[in-house]
Every structure is written in structure tokens, then in C-alpha cells.
């Protein structure tokens, strides 16, 4: 049981590696940037918590789950400026309240989603798709996610493929909102909380 907390992790091959039956670790409140391949990489790792990290400008992936990395909680992370924000090749992980923006691809699911919980993530403004699944749309579903461009991804309670909520029309440096207006010759932005 380890905790990686409040660090700046940059310019490595992978920012954080959890491999070889690594369990019950917490990776929290770190700035993980400019790493060659992955910001955070999990392989054969279970019951870990990845919470409130800033993962950006990494070479290929923000966060990757591979080879029996299951029962992990991924919550409240900001992931941007990578090729693929989150790639999950595994099932039975929890993805909640993450912000995945301005990547080539947002979230990519390549394994059967048995019991995967994908909820209340904001996955917007990704160049080649926000929520992408290599499976049939009926096999992968989430709950109350926000996204625009999907490929075989479907939230519950939607009548057709896509997320429950649409991306906001305005995005300014990581702040999302719905109104931009001019008052007294000043530009005002009404941010959503």
C-alpha cells in the first residue's frame, strides 16, 4: 500500500507505473506531464485509486489499463493534450467525474465492459472522438456522461448512441460554461460549477 501524493512527475518514459500485481495504491493530486508514452500505466494492478491528478502533454496515453488491471477507481482527473486520454483494455473499473478534453481521442474502451462504471465524465473537444468503443453499442453504456462525438458508445437513458449530455458550446482554458456576453465593454463568462 503506497500513496503518491502532490508531486510533479515529468519527463519519464511513463509518469507512474503500477505493474506486477500492484494493489491498494493511491495516486492523488499530482501533475503528471511531458512523459514519453503514458502519464499513468496500470498492468496487472487492482484496487488502486487514481484521484484528482492533472495528466497532460504525455506522448501517447494519459491513463492506460492493461492485462487484468481491474477494480480500480479513476475519479476527478483532468486529462488533456495526449493522443488518447484514457484507454481501457480491461473491464470492471470505475471512471467517474473525469474531465478529458483536447486530446486526439477522449476515452477508448477496447474490452467488454462487464460491470464497468462510466459516469458523469466530461469528455469534450477531442479531435477524433470523445467516447469510443471497439464493441457493439449495446455492450458498452455509461451514465450521465457529457460528450459530442461518439463511436459505438451509448449512455443509459438515451434513445440513440451518444452521451446523456452534450458538450458546452464554449471552452476557455479548462473552464466550461454556456454563456459569453459583453457588458460595459468587458467580456464576461458565466462558468458552470
Secondary structure, DSSP 8 states (H G I E B T S, - for coil): --EEES-EEESSSEEEEEESS-BS-EEES-EEES-SSEEEEEES-BS-EEES-EEES-SSEEEEEESS--S-EEES-EEESSSEEEEE-SSS-EEES-EEESSSEEEEE-S--TT-EEES-EEE--TT-SEEESS-GGG-EEBS-EES-EES-EETT-SSSB-SB---SEEETTEEEEEEEEETTEEEEEE--
